[in-house]
Amino acid sequence: ERGLIIAIDGPAASGKGTLARRLAANFGLPHLDTGLLYRATACALLDEGRPLDDIRAAVEAARGLALCDFDEARLRTRELGEAASVVAAIPQVRAALIDMQRGFAGRPQGAVLDGRDIGTVICPQAPVKIFVTASAEKRAQRRALELASRGEKVDYAAVLADVRKRDERDSGRSQAPLKMAEDAVALDTTDLDIEAAYRAACEIVEERLALAGKV
Ligand code: C5P
């Protein structure tokens, strides 16, 4: 019996990270926030003073990633979210990060992964896939609060513009665009607080597991 894999995808600031963390804790599964891999790749490039479209350097950075070398607070900044979505559009960078993500998902204890292409590309066989959405305005509001709580000075209009730009870039790229897997369940969190969204996500997991005959 293989471990349970839960795939969580959705646009920037949809709440997928929080849901993934809580589901992982609840089901006793390890969690990988795959956005951090793209953020760390971008961070390595910027630190080396390379442009984000230097494909060779980007692939090398992605291959050599050790997440523990990075300061998570820095990776979570607005600047790196934006830079991550630029390097994430490079097919060779995505290819360089596939094995690490599948390796994480393939461990016997199972895993929760969140990102943009987990249900479609990384773990198409996952029995549980949730596609988390929310309106761009609501996502910008949440992201602005989150950034402010980390001490970053933010302006709501600028964050909303970022969210829209990233949506466009992530949905429009040719390789692994942000898209709901056919067998994913959509969860719109626009009008849900964290507790309600979490309860809804747990229900989806239980339902899917029942369908798969796992409980
Ligand atoms: O989720 P997060 O905002 O940390 O992701 C940062 C960027 O990394 C996204 O805008 C997206 O371009 C990219 N990403 C991706 N595929 C994933 C996770 C993140 O392309 N699985």
Residues whose N, C-alpha, C, O or C-beta is under 5 A from the ligand:
A	BS01	C5P	A12 T34 G35 L36 Y38 G81 A84 S85 A88 D114 G115 R116 D117 R166 D170
